[in-house]
């Protein structure tokens, strides 16, 4: 190291990370290259703002199964929204679009639907049985022709009027070896596949070798990032097919993440990505449980162990009330949590529910095979509103479960709890 290579205080850093803009002044001779440099500088500044916000979905971009009666191929509807990719680029979809997932000829890659996995540009792959990852990525397209002075005939071919910065979608086949140990025919497959994507960092067992961990705890999604998923792309959802045109389910929250930055050191302790995964775990359960709900608003024969190998640290399930206002919640809870250890439901005030959910985001999930105890709660305001004596329209009755590792919040508080909805303090 020479003295010339040592940076002095207040000395500007002019390495590759610097943004270089064109200096405009009267009389300067400008070429197209100068304007391109200026555009690149603005793009770089914008991407740095995106990197500061983090990677993930900002809003929208939900995927829905929307089979087109005019074709026998599977079609999904992607709703308008905004995402930011790992490069800091904003990916905006202004309106809902319909995306076809198959084509009539074989792809050149067995694992990617748009050609090369490293470059999200190209064709598509015939979607057969298996799990696939749908992503959104940036794309460019030229439109129109601009008038030119004709002084340089060699440049006429470059007279494109507009360069459109837009988005494209890619469908990536997930290598079946990554979930070969899961039973795809089991009712719990969707749940287990989702938690395979959440990674090992959500499990309490990860802390066994905490100080020896030098990289992010691996998961299916992280494996895809290292192999076939470009950092230009943002995952939107997992699609599972049982045949070429039979789309079995779409799970958004298995891979969808709110905006968060990805750091390297101790990710499960200080990384905002861990909280984003906690939000995804909660949303994934609530989305799936809503699809399992019967027309009668209860869960029918669905139990925690039949459809969920893992539960989020806190979740909410629908229950029904009989027309004569008799309380059947305990019986329904007993049915859904069959085989699990739990404490009978107690009432809490609604003011405590949001804090309970937010506190749960950094807790490990509930393994339904572990025998660990759960807390069950009912929200007083929800139950009182259901009472026909009030004359109010009956809302959906619900039950809240929480991991036994979370602090118990069922003790009544003086001047905050109602006598007929309060509980004796739990002896510890």
ChimeraX attribute file (.defattr): number of C-alpha atoms within 10 A of each C-alpha:
attribute: neighborCount
match mode: 1-to-1
recipient: residues
	/A:1	5
	/A:2	5
	/A:3	7
	/A:4	7
	/A:5	7
	/A:6	8
	/A:7	10
	/A:8	10
	/A:9	6
	/A:10	6
	/A:11	7
	/A:12	9
	/A:13	10
	/A:14	9
	/A:15	7
	/A:16	7
	/A:17	8
	/A:18	11
	/A:19	14
	/A:20	14
	/A:21	14
	/A:22	13
	/A:23	8
	/A:24	10
	/A:25	7
	/A:26	5
	/A:27	6
	/A:28	8
	/A:29	8
	/A:30	10
	/A:31	8
	/A:32	8
	/A:33	9
	/A:34	15
	/A:35	13
	/A:36	12
	/A:37	14
	/A:38	17
	/A:39	13
	/A:40	15
	/A:41	17
	/A:42	14
	/A:43	14
	/A:44	19
	/A:45	12
	/A:46	14
	/A:47	19
	/A:48	14
	/A:49	13
	/A:50	20
	/A:51	20
	/A:52	11
	/A:53	15
	/A:54	23
	/A:55	26
	/A:56	26
	/A:57	23
	/A:58	19
	/A:59	14
	/A:60	16
	/A:61	25
	/A:62	20
	/A:63	23
	/A:64	16
	/A:65	17
	/A:66	14
	/A:67	18
	/A:68	14
	/A:69	9
	/A:70	6
	/A:71	9
	/A:72	11
	/A:73	18
	/A:74	20
	/A:75	20
	/A:76	20
	/A:77	18
	/A:78	21
	/A:79	18
	/A:80	16
	/A:81	17
	/A:82	17
	/A:83	28
	/A:84	28
	/A:85	25
	/A:86	19
	/A:87	17
	/A:88	24
	/A:89	22
	/A:90	24
	/A:91	24
	/A:92	21
	/A:93	19
	/A:94	12
	/A:95	10
	/A:96	15
	/A:97	14
	/A:98	16
	/A:99	18
	/A:100	17
	/A:101	20
	/A:102	20
	/A:103	14
	/A:104	9
	/A:105	10
	/A:106	14
	/A:107	17
	/A:108	15
	/A:109	16
	/A:110	13
	/A:111	18
	/A:112	26
	/A:113	30
	/A:114	22
	/A:115	20
	/A:116	15
	/A:117	19
	/A:118	14
	/A:119	15
	/A:120	26
	/A:121	17
	/A:122	14
	/A:123	17
	/A:124	24
	/A:125	24
	/A:126	20
	/A:127	27
	/A:128	17
	/A:129	17
	/A:130	18
	/A:131	25
	/A:132	24
	/A:133	24
	/A:134	23
	/A:135	22
	/A:136	24
	/A:137	25
	/A:138	20
	/A:139	15
	/A:140	11
	/A:141	10
	/A:142	11
	/A:143	11
	/A:144	9
	/A:145	13
	/A:146	11
	/A:147	9
	/A:148	12
	/A:149	7
	/A:150	9
	/A:151	8
	/A:152	8
	/A:153	9
	/A:154	8
	/A:155	10
	/A:156	15
	/A:157	8
	/A:158	10
	/A:159	12
	/A:160	13
	/A:161	12
	/A:162	12
	/A:163	11
	/A:164	11
	/A:165	12
	/A:166	15
	/A:167	16
	/A:168	17
	/A:169	24
	/A:170	28
	/A:171	27
	/A:172	29
	/A:173	25
	/A:174	21
	/A:175	15
	/A:176	13
	/A:177	8
	/A:178	14
	/A:179	16
	/A:180	9
	/A:181	8
	/A:182	16
	/A:183	13
	/A:184	17
	/A:185	9
	/A:186	11
	/A:187	15
	/A:188	18
	/A:189	17
	/A:190	25
	/A:191	20
	/A:192	21
	/A:193	21
	/A:194	23
	/A:195	24
	/A:196	18
	/A:197	20
	/A:198	25
	/A:199	19
	/A:200	18
	/A:201	20
	/A:202	23
	/A:203	17
	/A:204	12
	/A:205	11
	/A:206	15
	/A:207	15
	/A:208	9
	/A:209	8
	/A:210	12
	/A:211	8
	/A:212	9
	/A:213	14
	/A:214	11
	/A:215	11
	/A:216	17
	/A:217	17
	/A:218	14
	/A:219	18
	/A:220	20
	/A:221	20
	/A:222	16
	/A:223	14
	/A:224	17
	/A:225	13
	/A:226	10
	/A:227	11
	/A:228	18
	/A:229	23
	/A:230	19
	/A:231	16
	/A:232	20
	/A:233	28
	/A:234	26
	/A:235	26
	/A:236	27
	/A:237	22
	/A:238	28
	/A:239	24
	/A:240	23
	/A:241	19
	/A:242	16
	/A:243	12
	/A:244	16
	/A:245	18
	/A:246	14
	/A:247	21
	/A:248	15
	/A:249	16
	/A:250	24
	/A:251	23
	/A:252	24
	/A:253	27
	/A:254	27
	/A:255	26
	/A:256	24
	/A:257	25
	/A:258	20
	/A:259	21
	/A:260	22
	/A:261	16
	/A:262	16
	/A:263	13
	/A:264	11
	/A:265	13
	/A:266	17
	/A:267	19
	/A:268	24
	/A:269	14
	/A:270	12
	/A:271	16
	/A:272	18
	/A:273	22
	/A:274	21
	/A:275	24
	/A:276	19
	/A:277	26
	/A:278	27
	/A:279	21
	/A:280	23
	/A:281	29
	/A:282	21
	/A:283	18
	/A:284	22
	/A:285	22
	/A:286	17
	/A:287	13
	/A:288	18
	/A:289	19
	/A:290	15
	/A:291	9
	/A:292	16
	/A:293	17
	/A:294	14
	/A:295	8
	/A:296	9
	/A:297	17
	/A:298	21
	/A:299	21
	/A:300	15
	/A:301	11
	/A:302	18
	/A:303	17
	/A:304	18
	/A:305	19
	/A:306	15
	/A:307	19
	/A:308	23
	/A:309	21
	/A:310	22
	/A:311	24
	/A:312	28
	/A:313	26
	/A:314	28
	/A:315	20
	/A:316	20
	/A:317	19
	/A:318	19
	/A:319	22
	/A:320	17
	/A:321	19
	/A:322	9
	/A:323	9
	/A:324	8
	/A:325	11
	/A:326	9
	/A:327	13
	/A:328	12
	/A:329	20
	/A:330	14
	/A:331	11
	/A:332	19
	/A:333	21
	/A:334	15
	/A:335	16
	/A:336	20
	/A:337	18
	/A:338	14
	/A:339	14
	/A:340	18
	/A:341	16
	/A:342	20
	/A:343	13
	/A:344	14
	/A:345	18
	/A:346	21
	/A:347	24
	/A:348	25
	/A:349	21
	/A:350	13
	/A:351	10
	/A:352	12
	/A:353	17
	/A:354	10
	/A:355	10
	/A:356	18
	/A:357	19
	/A:358	13
	/A:359	16
	/A:360	24
	/A:361	22
	/A:362	18
	/A:363	20
	/A:364	21
	/A:365	23
	/A:366	23
	/A:367	18
	/A:368	19
	/A:369	13
	/A:370	11
	/A:371	12
	/A:372	14
	/A:373	16
	/A:374	22
	/A:375	22
	/A:376	25
	/A:377	23
	/A:378	23
	/A:379	21
	/A:380	18
	/A:381	14
	/A:382	17
	/A:383	18
	/A:384	14
	/A:385	17
	/A:386	18
	/A:387	18
	/A:388	13
	/A:389	9
	/A:390	10
	/A:391	9
	/A:392	11
	/A:393	10
	/A:394	15
	/A:395	11
	/A:396	15
	/A:397	19
	/A:398	19
	/A:399	22
	/A:400	22
	/A:401	22
	/A:402	25
	/A:403	24
	/A:404	18
	/A:405	15
	/A:406	15
	/A:407	12
	/A:408	15
	/A:409	18
	/A:410	21
	/A:411	16
	/A:412	19
	/A:413	14
	/A:414	8
	/A:415	7
	/A:416	9
	/A:417	16
	/A:418	15
	/A:419	9
	/A:420	8
	/A:421	17
	/A:422	19
	/A:423	16
	/A:424	9
	/A:425	11
	/A:426	10
	/A:427	5
	/A:428	3
